[in-house]
């Protein structure tokens, strides 16, 4: 599929360049306009996004671990108007538009627990295979809905579909 996309992109670029040259030859654009247009075309092509292994389309949520779950949850609810969507004895999930903010009861100082990306066309087995190819460790279990892994800098990252709403336990 990728070679076909590259071929189509190349043909499309060639047609654009041919049209620019034809416009120049007919006197519809100046040499300066032609040069600027070609420069813009080339810089745009270089800035085009590369194909990725997984396409993150949302920051689904961020979860923090805090020493006082209720105090922190109350602050975010009152200060930012985040509604309490789900709760358990140790976890609160607050709504933030289509995303959410997770707060977990922890020991010690407040810290980032993990962040979560909503992945287009999420397939847990395929995502795990891609992480394995990069020698990255992921949490055990075989949930098809969501899982966590440790990135190269040691951050805990969760992956799931963009519509994931979280679960409390």
C-alpha positions in Angstrom: 0.0 0.0 0.0 2.8 2.4 0.9 4.6 2.2 -2.5 1.2 2.9 -4.2 0.8 6.0 -2.0 4.3 7.2 -2.9 3.6 6.7 -6.6 0.4 8.6 -6.4 2.0 11.5 -4.4 4.8 11.7 -7.0 2.4 11.8 -9.9 0.3 14.5 -8.1 3.5 16.6 -7.5 4.5 16.3 -11.1 1.2 17.5 -12.3 1.3 20.5 -10.1 4.8 21.4 -11.3 3.8 21.0 -14.9 0.8 23.3 -14.4 3.1 25.9 -12.8 5.5 25.7 -15.7 2.7 26.0 -18.2 1.3 29.1 -16.4 4.8 30.6 -16.5 5.2 29.9 -20.2 1.8 31.4 -21.0 2.8 34.6 -19.0 0.2 34.0 -16.3 2.8 34.1 -13.6 6.2 35.9 -13.3 9.5 34.2 -12.9 9.5 35.3 -9.2 6.0 33.9 -8.6 7.1 30.6 -10.2 10.2 30.4 -8.0 8.2 31.2 -4.8 5.5 28.7 -5.7 8.1 26.0 -6.3 9.9 26.8 -3.1 6.6 26.6 -1.2 5.7 23.3 -2.9 9.1 21.8 -1.9 9.0 23.0 1.7 5.4 21.7 2.0 6.5 18.3 0.7 9.3 18.1 3.2 7.0 19.0 6.0 4.5 16.3 5.1 3.9 13.8 8.0 5.7 10.5 7.7 3.8 7.2 7.9 3.6 6.0 11.6 3.2 2.7 13.2 0.3 3.8 15.3 -1.7 7.0 14.7 -2.5 8.9 18.0 -5.5 11.1 17.4 -6.4 12.1 20.9 -4.9 12.6 24.3 -7.6 10.4 25.9 -6.6 11.1 29.5 -3.9 11.9 32.0 -3.9 10.2 35.4 -2.0 11.5 38.5 -1.4 9.8 41.8 -1.9 12.1 44.8 -1.7 11.8 48.6 -5.3 13.1 49.2 -7.7 11.9 46.5 -10.7 13.9 47.7 -8.9 17.2 48.2 -7.4 17.1 44.7 -10.6 15.9 43.1 -12.6 18.7 44.8 -10.1 21.3 43.6 -10.3 20.2 40.0 -14.1 20.0 40.1 -14.5 23.4 41.6 -11.7 25.3 39.9 -12.1 23.9 36.4 -15.7 22.7 36.5 -14.7 19.1 35.7 -17.7 16.9 36.5 -17.1 13.7 38.4 -17.9 10.9 35.9 -16.8 7.8 37.8 -15.5 7.1 41.2 -14.3 4.3 43.5 -12.6 4.3 46.9 -9.2 5.0 45.3 -10.0 6.6 41.8 -11.9 9.6 40.5 -12.5 10.2 36.8 -13.3 13.8 36.0 -14.7 14.8 32.6 -12.8 17.1 30.3 -14.8 17.5 27.1 -14.5 14.1 25.4 -11.4 13.3 27.4 -10.9 12.8 31.2 -8.6 13.5 34.0 -7.9 10.5 36.3 -6.9 11.0 40.0 -5.7 8.0 42.0 -5.0 7.7 45.7 -1.3 7.2 46.2 1.4 7.1 48.8 4.1 9.8 49.0 4.3 13.0 46.9 2.0 13.7 43.9 3.2 12.3 40.6 2.2 11.6 37.1 0.9 8.0 36.9 0.4 7.7 33.2 -1.0 9.4 30.1 -3.2 7.8 27.5 -3.4 8.2 23.7 -6.5 7.3 21.7 -5.3 5.4 18.6 -7.1 5.4 15.3 -8.3 1.9 14.4 -6.9 0.6 17.7 -6.1 -3.1 17.7 -4.4 -4.2 21.0 -2.7 -7.2 19.5 -1.2 -5.2 16.6 0.0 -2.5 19.0 1.6 -5.0 21.3 3.4 -6.6 18.3 4.8 -3.2 17.3 6.0 -2.5 20.8 7.6 -5.9 20.9 9.5 -5.2 17.7 10.9 -2.1 19.4 11.8 -4.1 22.6 9.4 -2.0 24.7 7.8 -3.7 27.7 4.0 -3.6 28.2 1.8 -4.6 31.1 0.7 -8.2 31.3 -2.8 -9.4 30.4 -4.4 -9.4 27.0 -7.2 -6.9 27.2 -8.4 -6.0 23.7 -9.7 -2.6 25.0 -6.6 -1.0 26.5 -3.2 -1.6 27.9 -0.1 0.2 29.2 3.6 0.2 28.3 6.7 1.9 29.4 8.2 4.3 26.8 12.0 4.6 26.2 12.2 7.4 28.9 10.4 5.3 31.5 7.0 7.1 31.3 3.9 4.8 31.6 1.7 5.2 28.5 -1.7 3.8 28.0 -3.1 3.0 24.5 -6.7 2.4 23.5 -9.3 3.5 21.0 -10.2 7.2 21.0 -13.6 6.6 22.6 -12.3 4.9 25.7 -14.0 6.2 28.8 -12.0 4.6 31.6 -12.9 2.3 34.4 -12.6 2.5 38.2 -11.8 -0.4 40.5 
